[in-house]
Amino acid sequence: MTDISAQQTLKRRSYNWRVVDIVVAALIAVAGGVIFWAWSQGAHLISAPVNALYPPLTGLYAGGWMIPAVLGMLIIRKPGAALFCETVAATGELMMGSQYGTTVLISGLLQGLGAELVFAAFRYKKFNLPVALLAGAGAGLFCGLNDSFLPWGWNIAYAPADKLAYIVFTAISGAVIAGALSWLATRGLAKTGVLSSFASRKAAAEPVFS
């Protein structure tokens, strides 16, 4: 019984945040804030031609705003990492002067929550490609719901069918851009050895699907 208790305690401690976890999460979030800002500038450039074609297609561009949530969790692998990285990244974008104003904070919080809930559903024990894709899709789903149904949403005036299409597109974008690219980036970083202090240090050798 003593050995079992010790193992359970060790497992619980493995979820505690260390100083290095906080520092790296902050770095990911700061980098994410810069990505957010740059991504927002790109969104401004493509919005006119895409809206002329079919407005809900703008959802396919949304995945870039969800990268910190998935990448942060894949690297740190501690409860709260997705929510923390995404929210702080959104704060960074706001401080740099976001064209979307303070709504980016709510967006960041919800997108981080969408990814966090997926990792939590797997009890923070699976970080393979399917889970990464689902986490990105979860962030995208929450992004689409936020933009389509909350009072400050950009697509509040869309017809129901267009709202549904937009939500589907944001989920796809989140899965591909935030999910797949973050998973590949984590494996690439693991190969360099920079993740030696994290549970993700062996990410490059982990099975893709199990």
Secondary structure, 3 states (H helix, E strand, C coil): CHHHHHHHHHHHHCCCCCHHHHHHHHHHHHHHHHHHHHHHHHHHHHHHHHHHHCHHHHHHHHHHHHHHHHHHHHHHCCCCHHHHHHHHHHHHHHHHHCCCCCHHHHHHHHHHHHHHHHHHHCCCCCCCHHHHHHHHHHHHHHHHHHHHHCCCCCCCCCCHHHHHHHHHHHHHHHHHHHHHHHHHHHHHHHHHCCCCCCHHHHHHHCCCCC
